[in-house]
């Protein structure tokens, strides 16, 4: 499809159509609330997926800072016990660069996984604080 832009001299210049850009949500928390149900549904299928594949499939909006926030979403989903890392794959959005492939955690195990991740983060933070105190 081409976009026809009339020139002032009476000729028409053919150019490629303007790119369709995703809507951008201004508030990070509102964006997370909007897109999370799609990833929970993808996790519930038990099939592997990439974050980009779900975003493209459902035409999800971009976050306020796409470069940082798309990467932080899987961390939040992991911390909530919804997904776990499965393997690596490629993404069209990342120009076929290597990306993570995720799979859902069974619903019955999600709270236990989330609790374990919280405990692990707390233990790591305590170990770092102990190292700082020992070094000082």
C-alpha positions in Angstrom: 0.0 0.0 0.0 1.3 3.4 -0.8 0.5 6.8 0.5 -0.1 9.5 -2.1 1.2 12.9 -1.2 0.3 15.6 -3.8 3.1 17.9 -4.7 2.5 21.6 -5.1 3.6 21.4 -8.8 0.7 19.2 -9.7 2.6 15.9 -9.7 2.0 13.1 -7.2 4.8 11.5 -5.2 4.3 8.0 -4.1 5.7 7.1 -0.7 5.3 4.1 1.6 2.3 4.3 4.0 2.9 5.7 7.4 3.9 3.1 9.9 1.2 1.9 12.3 2.5 2.6 15.7 1.3 1.1 18.9 -0.6 3.2 21.4 1.6 4.3 24.3 0.3 4.2 27.9 1.6 7.1 30.0 1.4 5.4 33.4 3.5 2.3 34.0 1.2 0.8 36.6 -1.8 1.3 34.4 0.1 -0.3 31.5 1.0 -3.3 33.7 -2.7 -3.6 34.8 -3.8 -3.5 31.1 -1.3 -6.1 29.7 -1.0 -8.6 32.5 -4.2 -10.4 31.8 -3.0 -11.3 28.3 0.2 -12.8 29.7 -1.7 -14.7 32.5 -3.9 -16.1 29.7 -0.9 -17.1 27.7 0.6 -18.8 30.8 -2.6 -20.7 31.4 -2.3 -22.3 27.9 0.8 -24.2 28.9 2.4 -23.3 25.6 5.7 -21.5 25.2 5.6 -17.8 24.2 7.7 -14.7 23.9 6.6 -11.4 25.4 6.7 -9.9 21.9 4.6 -12.6 20.3 1.8 -11.9 22.8 2.1 -8.1 22.4 1.8 -8.5 18.6 -1.0 -11.0 18.7 -3.2 -8.8 20.9 -1.8 -5.4 19.7 -0.9 -4.4 23.2 0.1 -0.9 23.9 3.7 0.2 24.6 4.7 1.3 28.1 5.9 4.8 28.8 9.6 3.7 28.3 9.5 0.7 25.9 13.2 -0.1 26.1 13.1 -0.6 29.8 9.6 -1.6 30.7 9.1 -4.4 28.2 12.1 -6.1 29.9 10.8 -5.5 33.4 7.4 -7.0 32.7 8.6 -10.6 32.6 10.5 -10.0 35.9 7.2 -8.9 37.5 5.4 -11.9 36.1 8.1 -14.2 37.3 8.0 -12.7 40.8 4.3 -13.2 40.8 4.8 -16.8 40.0 3.0 -16.6 36.7 5.7 -17.6 34.3 9.1 -19.2 34.3 12.0 -19.2 31.8 11.9 -22.0 29.3 14.6 -21.3 26.7 15.8 -18.7 24.2 14.3 -17.7 20.9 14.2 -14.8 18.4 11.9 -11.8 18.2 10.8 -9.7 15.2 10.6 -6.6 17.5 14.2 -7.1 18.6 15.3 -7.5 15.0 15.6 -11.3 15.4 17.9 -10.9 18.4 17.9 -13.6 21.1 15.0 -13.3 23.6 13.6 -15.4 26.4 10.9 -17.9 25.8 8.5 -18.3 28.7 6.0 -20.9 29.8 3.3 -20.6 32.4 3.6 -22.0 36.0 0.5 -24.1 36.8 -2.1 -22.1 38.6 -2.0 -24.4 41.7 1.8 -23.7 42.1 1.9 -19.9 41.5 1.7 -18.8 45.1 4.4 -21.2 46.2 6.7 -20.1 43.4 6.0 -16.4 44.2 6.7 -17.0 47.9 10.0 -18.9 47.1 11.1 -16.0 44.8 10.4 -13.5 47.6 12.4 -15.5 50.1 15.3 -15.9 47.6 15.4 -12.1 47.0 15.3 -11.4 50.7 18.1 -13.9 51.4 20.2 -12.3 48.6 19.6 -8.8 50.0 20.6 -10.0 53.4 23.8 -11.6 52.1 24.7 -8.4 50.2 24.1 -6.3 53.4 26.3 -8.7 55.4 29.1 -8.4 52.8 28.9 -4.6 53.0 29.1 -4.7 56.8 32.1 -7.1 56.7 33.9 -5.0 54.1 33.4 -1.8 56.1 
